[in-house]
């Protein structure tokens, strides 16, 4: 997530900016960084309901993620793309706790 995204006020109701920065710092130590081919910025056509979601879907596919965790209804409506399952944070927590 680009720095300008995690600083958005819409996230303030969930976590403070300092908490978000700390989480991203910790996650960067274990994250798998991927560069999709073609680069996400080069993709000009969308096959999804919301073209703004393309970058997240393409990055998850490039990283061979099993899940894409989101609250975005446009992405959740897709359910599965290739081997990628699109689930809510609550569903992810249920699976992790099981």
N, CA and C atoms as an extended XYZ file, in Angstrom:
294
Properties=species:S:1:pos:R:3:atomname:S:1:resname:S:1:resid:I:1 pbc="F F F"
N         0.850       -1.171        0.000 N   UNK     1
C         0.000        0.000        0.000 CA  UNK     1
C         0.894        1.232        0.000 C   UNK     1
N         0.707        2.117       -0.946 N   UNK     2
C         1.528        3.328       -0.977 CA  UNK     2
C         1.312        4.166        0.283 C   UNK     2
N         2.338        4.890        0.728 N   UNK     3
C         2.214        5.699        1.946 CA  UNK     3
C         1.028        6.645        1.924 C   UNK     3
N         0.693        7.168        0.756 N   UNK     4
C        -0.433        8.103        0.702 CA  UNK     4
C        -1.763        7.402        0.981 C   UNK     4
N        -1.836        6.079        0.801 N   UNK     5
C        -3.067        5.342        1.056 CA  UNK     5
C        -3.291        5.084        2.540 C   UNK     5
N        -2.249        4.673        3.272 N   UNK     6
C        -2.483        4.352        4.675 CA  UNK     6
C        -2.677        5.589        5.528 C   UNK     6
N        -2.373        6.752        4.990 N   UNK     7
C        -2.593        7.996        5.714 CA  UNK     7
C        -3.972        8.593        5.500 C   UNK     7
N        -4.796        7.931        4.729 N   UNK     8
C        -6.121        8.471        4.430 CA  UNK     8
C        -6.989        8.544        5.688 C   UNK     8
N        -7.719        9.647        5.851 N   UNK     9
C        -8.574        9.809        7.032 CA  UNK     9
C        -9.639        8.712        7.184 C   UNK     9
N       -10.029        8.059        6.083 N   UNK    10
C       -11.072        7.041        6.194 CA  UNK    10
C       -10.644        5.876        7.084 C   UNK    10
N        -9.339        5.698        7.304 N   UNK    11
C        -8.848        4.619        8.151 CA  UNK    11
C        -8.740        5.028        9.628 C   UNK    11
N        -8.909        6.323        9.921 N   UNK    12
C        -8.749        6.817       11.288 CA  UNK    12
C        -9.705        6.157       12.271 C   UNK    12
N       -10.882        5.789       11.819 N   UNK    13
C       -11.851        5.197       12.747 CA  UNK    13
C       -11.449        3.780       13.167 C   UNK    13
N       -10.523        3.181       12.440 N   UNK    14
C       -10.077        1.825       12.755 CA  UNK    14
C        -8.777        1.816       13.549 C   UNK    14
N        -7.801        2.557       13.057 N   UNK    15
C        -6.468        2.595       13.677 CA  UNK    15
C        -5.873        3.981       13.490 C   UNK    15
N        -5.083        4.407       14.472 N   UNK    16
C        -4.404        5.697       14.323 CA  UNK    16
C        -3.341        5.584       13.234 C   UNK    16
N        -2.877        6.712       12.750 N   UNK    17
C        -1.819        6.712       11.736 CA  UNK    17
C        -0.571        6.015       12.282 C   UNK    17
N        -0.256        6.246       13.539 N   UNK    18
C         0.918        5.616       14.146 CA  UNK    18
C         0.759        4.097       14.186 C   UNK    18
N        -0.438        3.618       14.500 N   UNK    19
C        -0.685        2.171       14.525 CA  UNK    19
C        -0.546        1.574       13.129 C   UNK    19
N        -1.083        2.266       12.134 N   UNK    20
C        -0.980        1.776       10.748 CA  UNK    20
C         0.481        1.724       10.304 C   UNK    20
N         1.237        2.758       10.639 N   UNK    21
C         2.651        2.777       10.271 CA  UNK    21
C         3.407        1.636       10.945 C   UNK    21
N         3.099        1.363       12.216 N   UNK    22
C         3.777        0.282       12.941 CA  UNK    22
C         3.426       -1.074       12.337 C   UNK    22
N         2.169       -1.279       11.990 N   UNK    23
C         1.750       -2.546       11.383 CA  UNK    23
C         2.456       -2.745       10.044 C   UNK    23
N         2.465       -1.711        9.221 N   UNK    24
C         3.111       -1.825        7.912 CA  UNK    24
C         4.617       -2.039        8.062 C   UNK    24
N         5.221       -1.420        9.045 N   UNK    25
C         6.651       -1.629        9.299 CA  UNK    25
C         6.915       -3.091        9.648 C   UNK    25
N         6.099       -3.631       10.558 N   UNK    26
C         6.272       -5.032       10.969 CA  UNK    26
C         5.994       -5.993        9.816 C   UNK    26
N         4.964       -5.698        9.044 N   UNK    27
C         4.616       -6.577        7.932 CA  UNK    27
C         5.678       -6.560        6.848 C   UNK    27
N         6.354       -5.435        6.684 N   UNK    28
C         7.366       -5.356        5.629 CA  UNK    28
C         8.520       -6.327        5.868 C   UNK    28
N         8.701       -6.737        7.118 N   UNK    29
C         9.777       -7.687        7.436 CA  UNK    29
C         9.455       -9.092        6.938 C   UNK    29
N         8.178       -9.411        6.786 N   UNK    30
C         7.787      -10.764        6.382 CA  UNK    30
C         7.025      -10.785        5.058 C   UNK    30
N         6.849       -9.624        4.470 N   UNK    31
C         6.062       -9.529        3.243 CA  UNK    31
C         6.815      -10.080        2.040 C   UNK    31
N         6.066      -10.580        1.107 N   UNK    32
C         6.617      -10.993       -0.181 CA  UNK    32
C         6.345       -9.857       -1.150 C   UNK    32
N         7.398       -9.224       -1.620 N   UNK    33
C         7.247       -8.109       -2.551 CA  UNK    33
C         7.263       -8.658       -3.961 C   UNK    33
N         6.251       -8.300       -4.743 N   UNK    34
C         6.135       -8.807       -6.107 CA  UNK    34
C         6.022       -7.658       -7.092 C   UNK    34
N         6.456       -7.928       -8.296 N   UNK    35
C         6.292       -7.002       -9.409 CA  UNK    35
C         5.565       -7.765      -10.497 C   UNK    35
N         4.278       -7.487      -10.674 N   UNK    36
C         3.532       -8.231      -11.690 CA  UNK    36
C         4.013       -7.899      -13.091 C   UNK    36
N         3.885       -8.852      -13.966 N   UNK    37
C         4.218       -8.687      -15.385 CA  UNK    37
C         2.931       -8.784      -16.175 C   UNK    37
N         2.484       -7.818      -16.898 N   UNK    38
C         3.038       -6.462      -17.008 CA  UNK    38
C         2.807       -5.682      -15.721 C   UNK    38
N         3.560       -4.606      -15.530 N   UNK    39
C         3.343       -3.795      -14.332 CA  UNK    39
C         1.885       -3.346      -14.247 C   UNK    39
N         1.362       -3.264      -13.044 N   UNK    40
C        -0.030       -2.876      -12.851 CA  UNK    40
C        -0.323       -1.541      -13.520 C   UNK    40
N         0.631       -0.631      -13.505 N   UNK    41
C         0.403        0.683      -14.108 CA  UNK    41
C         0.253        0.586      -15.622 C   UNK    41
N         0.709       -0.514      -16.226 N   UNK    42
C         0.613       -0.674      -17.679 CA  UNK    42
C        -0.704       -1.315      -18.106 C   UNK    42
N        -1.478       -1.812      -17.155 N   UNK    43
C        -2.746       -2.462      -17.489 CA  UNK    43
C        -3.782       -1.372      -17.737 C   UNK    43
N        -4.329       -1.363      -18.928 N   UNK    44
C        -5.234       -0.274      -19.297 CA  UNK    44
C        -6.684       -0.710      -19.430 C   UNK    44
N        -6.950       -1.996      -19.471 N   UNK    45
C        -8.330       -2.446      -19.568 CA  UNK    45
C        -8.699       -3.209      -18.312 C   UNK    45
N        -9.951       -3.065      -17.928 N   UNK    46
C       -10.416       -3.712      -16.713 CA  UNK    46
C       -11.426       -4.793      -17.056 C   UNK    46
N       -11.329       -5.919      -16.363 N   UNK    47
C       -12.328       -6.966      -16.531 CA  UNK    47
C       -13.187       -7.076      -15.275 C   UNK    47
N       -12.975       -6.156      -14.349 N   UNK    48
C       -13.670       -6.183      -13.076 CA  UNK    48
C       -14.661       -5.037      -12.978 C   UNK    48
N       -15.548       -5.084      -11.990 N   UNK    49
C       -16.591       -4.058      -11.844 CA  UNK    49
C       -16.015       -2.683      -11.575 C   UNK    49
N       -14.939       -2.619      -10.810 N   UNK    50
C       -14.335       -1.339      -10.463 CA  UNK    50
C       -12.881       -1.356      -10.918 C   UNK    50
N       -12.559       -0.613      -11.959 N   UNK    51
C       -11.182       -0.610      -12.480 CA  UNK    51
C       -10.133       -0.237      -11.441 C   UNK    51
N       -10.513        0.514      -10.410 N   UNK    52
C        -9.558        0.874       -9.365 CA  UNK    52
C        -9.107       -0.339       -8.559 C   UNK    52
N        -9.869       -1.441       -8.627 N   UNK    53
C        -9.515       -2.660       -7.893 CA  UNK    53
C        -8.508       -3.527       -8.643 C   UNK    53
N        -8.328       -3.276       -9.909 N   UNK    54
C        -7.443       -4.111      -10.727 CA  UNK    54
C        -6.067       -4.289      -10.108 C   UNK    54
N        -5.483       -3.201       -9.623 N   UNK    55
C        -4.116       -3.269       -9.100 CA  UNK    55
C        -4.011       -4.255       -7.944 C   UNK    55
N        -5.020       -4.308       -7.084 N   UNK    56
C        -4.977       -5.218       -5.941 CA  UNK    56
C        -5.123       -6.668       -6.388 C   UNK    56
N        -5.995       -6.887       -7.336 N   UNK    57
C        -6.221       -8.240       -7.840 CA  UNK    57
C        -4.979       -8.738       -8.577 C   UNK    57
N        -4.406       -7.906       -9.437 N   UNK    58
C        -3.218       -8.304      -10.187 CA  UNK    58
C        -2.026       -8.556       -9.257 C   UNK    58
N        -1.881       -7.738       -8.227 N   UNK    59
C        -0.787       -7.952       -7.286 CA  UNK    59
C        -0.981       -9.242       -6.494 C   UNK    59
N        -2.210       -9.522       -6.065 N   UNK    60
C        -2.479      -10.761       -5.333 CA  UNK    60
C        -2.205      -11.974       -6.217 C   UNK    60
N        -2.593      -11.900       -7.481 N   UNK    61
C        -2.331      -13.002       -8.405 CA  UNK    61
C        -0.837      -13.163       -8.653 C   UNK    61
N        -0.122      -12.055       -8.817 N   UNK    62
C         1.324      -12.122       -9.057 CA  UNK    62
C         2.053      -12.722       -7.855 C   UNK    62
N         1.547      -12.437       -6.655 N   UNK    63
C         2.160      -12.970       -5.450 CA  UNK    63
C         1.661      -14.358       -5.079 C   UNK    63
N         0.799      -14.912       -5.931 N   UNK    64
C         0.241      -16.243       -5.696 CA  UNK    64
C        -0.436      -16.338       -4.327 C   UNK    64
N        -1.148      -15.267       -3.970 N   UNK    65
C        -1.873      -15.237       -2.701 CA  UNK    65
C        -3.044      -16.207       -2.758 C   UNK    65
N        -3.326      -16.834       -1.643 N   UNK    66
C        -4.496      -17.709       -1.548 CA  UNK    66
C        -5.751      -16.874       -1.325 C   UNK    66
N        -5.611      -15.799       -0.564 N   UNK    67
C        -6.736      -14.929       -0.232 CA  UNK    67
C        -6.407      -13.480       -0.552 C   UNK    67
N        -7.420      -12.747       -0.949 N   UNK    68
C        -7.371      -11.292       -0.990 CA  UNK    68
C        -8.425      -10.870        0.027 C   UNK    68
N        -8.001      -10.214        1.087 N   UNK    69
C        -8.894       -9.848        2.184 CA  UNK    69
C        -9.318       -8.400        2.002 C   UNK    69
N       -10.630       -8.179        1.942 N   UNK    70
C       -11.155       -6.850        1.657 CA  UNK    70
C       -12.560       -6.680        2.201 C   UNK    70
N       -12.948       -5.436        2.350 N   UNK    71
C       -14.329       -5.110        2.671 CA  UNK    71
C       -15.022       -4.492        1.471 C   UNK    71
N       -14.295       -4.375        0.356 N   UNK    72
C       -14.817       -3.757       -0.858 CA  UNK    72
C       -15.834       -4.680       -1.525 C   UNK    72
N       -17.048       -4.205       -1.660 N   UNK    73
C       -18.134       -5.032       -2.198 CA  UNK    73
C       -17.929       -5.414       -3.664 C   UNK    73
N       -17.297       -4.554       -4.439 N   UNK    74
C       -17.030       -4.898       -5.838 CA  UNK    74
C       -16.090       -6.086       -5.939 C   UNK    74
N       -15.070       -6.100       -5.089 N   UNK    75
C       -14.140       -7.236       -5.108 CA  UNK    75
C       -14.779       -8.482       -4.516 C   UNK    75
N       -15.531       -8.323       -3.436 N   UNK    76
C       -16.177       -9.483       -2.807 CA  UNK    76
C       -17.168      -10.148       -3.754 C   UNK    76
N       -17.779       -9.382       -4.632 N   UNK    77
C       -18.728       -9.945       -5.598 CA  UNK    77
C       -18.039      -10.895       -6.574 C   UNK    77
N       -16.725      -10.732       -6.752 N   UNK    78
C       -15.979      -11.603       -7.657 CA  UNK    78
C       -15.786      -12.998       -7.068 C   UNK    78
N       -15.667      -13.079       -5.721 N   UNK    79
C       -15.546      -14.333       -4.992 CA  UNK    79
C       -14.237      -15.073       -5.275 C   UNK    79
N       -14.029      -15.544       -6.494 N   UNK    80
C       -12.800      -16.256       -6.886 CA  UNK    80
C       -12.307      -15.724       -8.230 C   UNK    80
N       -11.016      -15.627       -8.358 N   UNK    81
C       -10.378      -15.346       -9.645 CA  UNK    81
C        -9.178      -16.273       -9.707 C   UNK    81
N        -9.181      -17.146      -10.676 N   UNK    82
C        -8.135      -18.164      -10.786 CA  UNK    82
C        -8.049      -18.911       -9.454 C   UNK    82
N        -6.881      -18.943       -8.807 N   UNK    83
C        -6.744      -19.630       -7.520 CA  UNK    83
C        -6.848      -18.674       -6.334 C   UNK    83
N        -7.302      -17.470       -6.573 N   UNK    84
C        -7.405      -16.441       -5.557 CA  UNK    84
C        -8.835      -16.378       -5.024 C   UNK    84
N        -8.967      -16.527       -3.712 N   UNK    85
C       -10.281      -16.407       -3.076 CA  UNK    85
C       -10.371      -15.024       -2.441 C   UNK    85
N       -11.468      -14.331       -2.674 N   UNK    86
C       -11.654      -12.982       -2.159 CA  UNK    86
C       -12.621      -13.072       -0.983 C   UNK    86
N       -12.120      -12.711        0.219 N   UNK    87
C       -12.894      -12.883        1.440 CA  UNK    87
C       -12.866      -11.622        2.298 C   UNK    87
N       -13.780      -11.565        3.259 N   UNK    88
C       -13.850      -10.431        4.186 CA  UNK    88
C       -12.845      -10.615        5.319 C   UNK    88
N       -12.521       -9.537        6.032 N   UNK    89
C       -11.657       -9.685        7.199 CA  UNK    89
C       -12.240      -10.664        8.228 C   UNK    89
N       -13.554      -10.645        8.425 N   UNK    90
C       -14.180      -11.563        9.380 CA  UNK    90
C       -13.984      -13.019        8.949 C   UNK    90
N       -14.127      -13.281        7.657 N   UNK    91
C       -13.902      -14.647        7.165 CA  UNK    91
C       -12.447      -15.072        7.367 C   UNK    91
N       -11.525      -14.155        7.148 N   UNK    92
C       -10.109      -14.467        7.343 CA  UNK    92
C        -9.833      -14.791        8.805 C   UNK    92
N       -10.380      -14.007        9.709 N   UNK    93
C       -10.176      -14.274       11.137 CA  UNK    93
C       -10.757      -15.621       11.546 C   UNK    93
N       -11.939      -15.939       11.039 N   UNK    94
C       -12.553      -17.244       11.334 CA  UNK    94
C       -11.639      -18.385       10.893 C   UNK    94
N       -11.089      -18.262        9.712 N   UNK    95
C       -10.225      -19.322        9.182 CA  UNK    95
C        -8.918      -19.417        9.947 C   UNK    95
N        -8.362      -18.299       10.334 N   UNK    96
C        -7.107      -18.307       11.078 CA  UNK    96
C        -7.318      -18.894       12.470 C   UNK    96
N        -8.446      -18.595       13.073 N   UNK    97
C        -8.726      -19.086       14.429 CA  UNK    97
C        -9.136      -20.549       14.450 C   UNK    97
N        -9.577      -21.079       13.308 N   UNK    98
C       -10.054      -22.467       13.256 CA  UNK    98
C        -8.892      -23.459       13.285 C   UNK    98
